[in-house]
Amino acid sequence: MNKKKSTLNKRGQSFKTSENFYESLTFAYSGIIYCFKYSRNFRFQIFCSVIAIFLARLLKLNSIESIVILATIFSVLILEILNTSIESLVDLVVGKKYSKLAKICKDCSAGSVLIASINSVFVAAYVFFPKIKIIFLSL
């Protein structure tokens, strides 16, 4: 029990904790903006997301298809933000020296984004291709 109290007391001493919900949202927004500014992959994924949403509107997806597309988009973006976070933390801990464990950590984190991205291509193909095929067959 004393250990738990000690941990809670130290939390207030951390670099910056949010005072309220609005401040928490501001920190979260800052993280998203950081990824957008400094992560080329995040910007590319946002670009692909905009195209997918545009296509979804153009092809008039039903609500289930739209939810599947949005959930897939968000899963990739979430994993990219986590990847950026993990890579930054590893760099902070390891510094400029090489560490095999740091490499494994960063590679696995990047691998999770790659798997989610591959999954998004399969989901997009499954949802979009039948609708595009109908359009081309009706021409």
Secondary structure per residue as TSV (DSSP state, phi and psi in degrees):
chain	resnum	aa	ss	phi	psi
A	1	M	-	360.0	-41.0
A	2	N	H	-63.2	-35.2
A	3	K	H	-63.7	-39.6
A	4	K	H	-65.3	-43.1
A	5	K	H	-62.8	-40.8
A	6	S	H	-61.5	-42.5
A	7	T	H	-64.4	-42.2
A	8	L	H	-65.7	-37.7
A	9	N	H	-65.5	-39.9
A	10	K	H	-69.1	-25.6
A	11	R	H	-60.1	-39.4
A	12	G	T	-65.7	-18.7
A	13	Q	T	-91.9	-3.0
A	14	S	S	-66.6	167.8
A	15	F	S	-48.5	-55.0
A	16	K	-	-156.6	120.4
A	17	T	-	-115.2	153.5
A	18	S	-	-77.2	141.7
A	19	E	S	-83.9	-30.1
A	20	N	S	-153.3	178.5
A	21	F	H	-63.4	-42.2
A	22	Y	H	-59.5	-42.6
A	23	E	H	-65.1	-37.6
A	24	S	H	-60.5	-42.7
A	25	L	H	-63.6	-37.6
A	26	T	H	-63.6	-42.3
A	27	F	H	-63.4	-43.8
A	28	A	H	-62.3	-44.1
A	29	Y	H	-60.6	-41.1
A	30	S	H	-60.4	-38.5
A	31	G	H	-64.7	-41.4
A	32	I	H	-65.7	-43.8
A	33	I	H	-62.6	-40.4
A	34	Y	H	-58.3	-48.2
A	35	C	H	-61.4	-40.1
A	36	F	H	-65.2	-40.5
A	37	K	H	-71.8	-40.7
A	38	Y	H	-112.4	-5.4
A	39	S	-	-113.5	106.9
A	40	R	H	-57.9	-40.9
A	41	N	H	-64.6	-39.0
A	42	F	H	-62.9	-43.2
A	43	R	H	-63.3	-40.7
A	44	F	H	-63.6	-41.4
A	45	Q	H	-67.4	-35.5
A	46	I	H	-63.6	-43.9
A	47	F	H	-58.1	-48.0
A	48	C	H	-63.1	-36.2
A	49	S	H	-63.5	-43.4
A	50	V	H	-62.1	-41.8
A	51	I	H	-63.2	-44.2
A	52	A	H	-63.7	-41.3
A	53	I	H	-67.5	-40.8
A	54	F	H	-60.2	-46.0
A	55	L	H	-63.0	-40.0
A	56	A	H	-61.1	-41.4
A	57	R	H	-69.2	-41.7
A	58	L	H	-63.5	-41.5
A	59	L	T	-87.1	-0.3
A	60	K	T	53.6	59.0
A	61	L	-	-64.3	149.0
A	62	N	-	-75.2	174.9
A	63	S	H	-63.7	-39.2
A	64	I	H	-65.3	-46.4
A	65	E	H	-61.3	-40.7
A	66	S	H	-64.2	-41.6
A	67	I	H	-64.9	-40.4
A	68	V	H	-63.3	-44.2
A	69	I	H	-62.8	-47.5
A	70	L	H	-63.2	-42.5
A	71	A	H	-62.7	-39.0
A	72	T	H	-66.4	-43.8
A	73	I	H	-59.1	-49.4
A	74	F	H	-64.2	-34.6
A	75	S	H	-63.8	-41.0
A	76	V	H	-66.3	-45.6
A	77	L	H	-64.9	-41.0
A	78	I	H	-61.6	-46.0
A	79	L	H	-65.9	-33.8
A	80	E	H	-67.0	-39.6
A	81	I	H	-65.1	-43.2
A	82	L	H	-63.5	-39.1
A	83	N	H	-60.9	-46.0
A	84	T	H	-61.3	-41.5
A	85	S	H	-63.5	-46.5
A	86	I	H	-64.0	-44.4
A	87	E	H	-62.2	-40.1
A	88	S	H	-65.4	-41.9
A	89	L	H	-64.9	-43.3
A	90	V	H	-61.9	-44.1
A	91	D	H	-61.7	-38.4
A	92	L	H	-63.2	-44.2
A	93	V	H	-73.4	-44.5
A	94	V	H	-84.8	-31.6
A	95	G	T	75.4	-143.5
A	96	K	T	-94.0	3.9
A	97	K	S	-91.3	152.8
A	98	Y	-	-78.9	138.4
A	99	S	-	-139.8	126.7
A	100	K	H	-62.6	-39.6
A	101	L	H	-66.7	-37.1
A	102	A	H	-63.9	-40.4
A	103	K	H	-62.8	-43.9
A	104	I	H	-60.7	-44.8
A	105	C	H	-59.9	-48.1
A	106	K	H	-68.9	-39.3
A	107	D	H	-65.5	-42.3
A	108	C	H	-65.4	-40.1
A	109	S	H	-62.4	-46.2
A	110	A	H	-65.0	-35.3
A	111	G	H	-62.6	-35.6
A	112	S	H	-64.8	-37.8
A	113	V	H	-67.6	-40.9
A	114	L	H	-60.9	-45.0
A	115	I	H	-62.7	-43.4
A	116	A	H	-63.6	-38.0
A	117	S	H	-67.0	-41.9
A	118	I	H	-62.8	-42.7
A	119	N	H	-59.3	-40.6
A	120	S	H	-63.8	-34.4
A	121	V	H	-65.6	-43.3
A	122	F	H	-64.1	-42.9
A	123	V	H	-63.2	-46.1
A	124	A	H	-60.7	-43.3
A	125	A	H	-62.0	-43.4
A	126	Y	H	-64.0	-39.2
A	127	V	H	-84.2	-44.2
A	128	F	H	-84.4	-40.6
A	129	F	H	-58.6	-43.9
A	130	P	H	-60.2	-37.5
A	131	K	H	-70.8	-40.1
A	132	I	H	-66.7	-38.7
A	133	K	H	-61.1	-41.2
A	134	I	H	-62.4	-41.6
A	135	I	H	-62.1	-46.0
A	136	F	H	-68.5	-35.0
A	137	L	H	-70.8	-25.7
A	138	S	T	-83.8	-6.4
A	139	L	-	-78.3	360.0
